[in-house]
């Protein structure tokens, strides 16, 4: 009963207030910790072999530290007042979710496109993607926004809730630490190839099940929203594994099929062109309203999943777990 209430409350809290800038965010603290630890590692390790070994220790230290610190804080608060521990756990889990932030980011791009302000839309998209946006026109701005919304359904909503169901706020915070590590050091460039390899692999493993659950839920939500659920399922089976990420292709292909657009193609990163496998069929030119459809799919999928998590928690409680 307790976990079900906490999960639902955390999700509702995120949907209502998101991540207010006035409140310190745990992910910001994780980022600072990762930066400090990386500096310490590089002070003592410079050879590829040493960096690879440190690369294994880095996620263990950061994710393990996030789990342990959260568990200790909740334990201490529970001894002061159980309700205080409950409230803190709700808040901590809500910080691992970003449904409101993801929707708001997508709609910020949409608003500029609707006004016809392409430079402002490029700037808004540049706030949420790593690719160069300075030369993009409307269809590619829409594509970048839809890809970001689709991909982050897993990282920013489904996976945190999945791990919160399995282990409460401590495990959700550990997942967020792994995800933050991947975004900071999980690159295949010369700087992070050795130090970040373990963080990238761990993030892939952590998102493996949630990504596939997300694809199934997106197909279901396509049916509920009267979108093309048959195409969504077909595109997932055909294109999901073509994505360079073992997980991102599942939500992206499901959204592409449901909306009836083609994602993927050429992106430019720091002046270097990079081609990403296509997801979906080019049935029509992408339009700003596709961002709204992607956001609706994201919100419906997240709402259904948190209800499933709460039901699973109640079932486990009823079985005496």
N, C-alpha and C positions, 0 to 999 in steps of 0.2 A: 504493500500500500504506500509506504513512505517513498520508495524509489519512483513509483508511477506518478505521484503528486509532484515530486521534485523535477522529473523530466518534463512534464506538461507545463509546470510553472516556469522553468528555465526557457522553454521554447516561446511561451507567451511573452515573457519579459523581453526576450530578444526581438520579437515581432513588434513590440510596442516602443521600446526605447533604443534598441540597437546597442551601439557602443558610444556613449556620450564622451566627448573629448575631455570633459571636466573630471572624469573618473579615471584613475590610473588603470591601464589595461595590462593583464598578465602577459599577453603576447609581446608587448613592448619590453617588459622586463626580461622575458626569455631572449629576445633579440639582443639586448644589451649583455646578457650573460654569455650568449654564444659568441659575440664579438670579443668579449674579454678572454674567454677560454681559447678562442682561436689565436689571439695575440700571444697568449702564454705558450701554446703548443708550438707556434712558429719560432718562438724565441729559443726553444730547445731542440726542435726537429726541423731539419731541412732536406734530408735525404728521402727519396721516394718510399723506401721501405719503412722508415720511421713514421712518415706521414700516414702511410696506410694503416699502421698499427694504431696511431693516434686517431685515425678515422673511425676505428671500431670503438674506441673508448669514448669518443665525443658524444655520440647519441646515447650511450649507456649512462654517461654522467649527466647530460642535460635532461633526457627523458626520465631517467631514474630519479634525478633531483626534483623534477617537477612533480612526479608521483609522490615521493617521500615527503616533500614540504607540504603538499596539499593534504596528505593523510594526517600529518602531525597537527596542522592548523585545525582541521575539522575535529580531531580527537580532543584537543585542548578546549575548543569552543563547546563541545558536547558536555564537557565536565563543568563548564560555567553555566550553560543553559542549552538544553537540546534544541529549542526553537532557533537559537542563534546559529548553531551548526547547520540546521536545515536551511535557513535563509542564506547563509554563506555558500552552501553547496549549490543552491539554486542560482545565485549570482555567478559563481565560478563556472558552472556548466553553460550559463547563458553567454559568457565571454568566449566560449569555444565555438559558438554558433554565430553565423553572420547572415541570416536570411534577410533581415531588414537592410543591412549594409549592402548586400548583393543586389537587392531590388533597387535601392536608391541609386547605386552606381550605374545600373543599367538605364534607369529612367532619366538620369542626368544627361546621358548621351542622347537618349530619345528626345528629350525636350529641346536640345540644341538642333537636332536634325529636323524636327517639326517646324522650328523657326527658320530653317534654311541657313543657319549659321554653321557652315562646314568647319571653319577654323576652330570655333568653340567646341564643336563635337569632337574634333581631333584631339583637342586638349583634354576634354572629359574622358575620352577613351584612353589617352596616354596615362591617366591616373590609375588605371586598373590593369594595364597590359605592359609587357616588356618590349614589345615590337615598336619600331618607328611608325609614328602616325602622321607625320608632317605632310605627307603627300597623298594620303588616302582620300578617296571620294566616298560618297554616301554608301554604296553597296558594301565596300570593304570595311567601313566603319561599323555598319550593322553586323557584318560577319564577325568582326573582332569582339563586338559586345555580346552577341549570342554565344560565341565559343566560350567566352569568359564566364557568362552566367551558367552555361551548361556544365562546364568542367568543374566549377566551384560548388555545384550542388553536392558533389561528393565530399570534397575537402572541407567545405565550410558549413555543411549541415548534416548530411547523412552519417559520415564517419564519426564526428564528435558525439552524436546521439547514440550511435552504435556502441562506442566504447564507454559512454556514460551508462548505458544499459548493463554492460558487462562488469563495470567496476566503479561506477559512480564518478564523482568529480576527479578523484586522483587519476583514474585511467583516462578520462577525457582530457585532462591537462597533460598527461604524458603523450597522448596522441597529438595534441596541439604543438607540443615541443618537437616531436618528430617532424611534423608538417612544416614548422618554422625552420627547422634545420635544413630540410630539403630546399626550401625557398631561398636560403642564405648560402648554403655550401654545396648543395646537390647538383653541381654543374660538371659537365664533361670537358671543361676547358683546362688549360695548363695549370691554372692556379688551384683548382679544386678537384682535379681528377683523382688524386691520391687521398686527400683529406676528406673529401665529400662522398666518396663511393658508398660507404656503409650507410650514411644518412639517406642517400637516394634509394638504395635497395630496401631499407627498412620502411620508408614511406610507401614504396610500391607494395610491399607485403601488407602493410597496415590498411591500405585502401583496396586491396584485391576483392574481398567479399563485399564491402559497401558499394563499390563501383558497379558490380553486377546486380546487386539488389536495386540500385538506383535505376539502372536501365529497365528492369522489369516494372518498377513503379512508374517510370515515365511512360511506358507503353500503356499501362493501366490508366494513367491520367490523361493521356492523349484520347483514349476512349471516352473518359468522363467529360472532357472538354469538347468532344465531338470533332477532334482533329483526326488525322489519318493514322490510327493506331496500327493498322496492318502494315503500312509502309514503315512505320517506326520499328516494328519488330523485324521486318525484312532487312532494313538498313543496319540494325544492330548486328544481326547474324552475318551480314555481308562485309561490313566496313569496320566494325569496332576494333578488330585486331590489326588493322592497317596503320593505326595511329602509333607514333613512336613511343608513346607511353603505354604501358600494359593496362592502364586503367582509364585514362581520360577519353579514349575512343568510345567507351560504352555510353556515358551520358551524352556526349556530343553527337554520336550517330543516332541515338534515340530521339534527341531533339530535332536534328536535321530531318529525319524521316517523318516525324509528326507534323512539322511545319511545312515540309515540302520544299526545302532549300538544300543547297550544297555548301557545306562548310569545308575548311581546309584550303590548301593552295599556298601561294607564295607569301611569305612574310619577310620583313627586313629587320635585322637586329644589329644595331651599331654599324649600319652601312653594308652589312653582309646579308645577301639574300638566302633564304632557307625555305625549302619546299616541304609542306606537310601534306600527307595523304588526304585525298578527298573523302568526305563523309556525306553521303546522300547524293541525290540526283539534282542536276541544275534545271529544275522544272520551270523556274521563273527567276526574275531579278529580285534580289533581296530588297525589302522595304523597311522603313523605321518601325512599322507595326509588328514586325517579326520579333523585335525586342520585347514588346508587350506579351506576345505569345510565349516566348521563352521564360519570361518572368512568371507568367501564370502557371506554366508547367512546373517551375521551380517551387513556387509557393504551395501548389496543390500536392506535389510530391512530398515536400517536407512536412506538411500537415498530416498527411496519411501516415508517414513513417513514424512521427512522434506518437501518434495514436497507437500504432502497432507496438511500439516500444513500451508504452504505458500498459497495454494489454498483456504483453509478455511478462512485464514486471509483476502485474497482478496475478497472472497465472502461476508464476514461480512462487509468489508469496502464498497463494492458495495451496500449492503442493508442499508447503513447508520448507521451501528453499531459503 
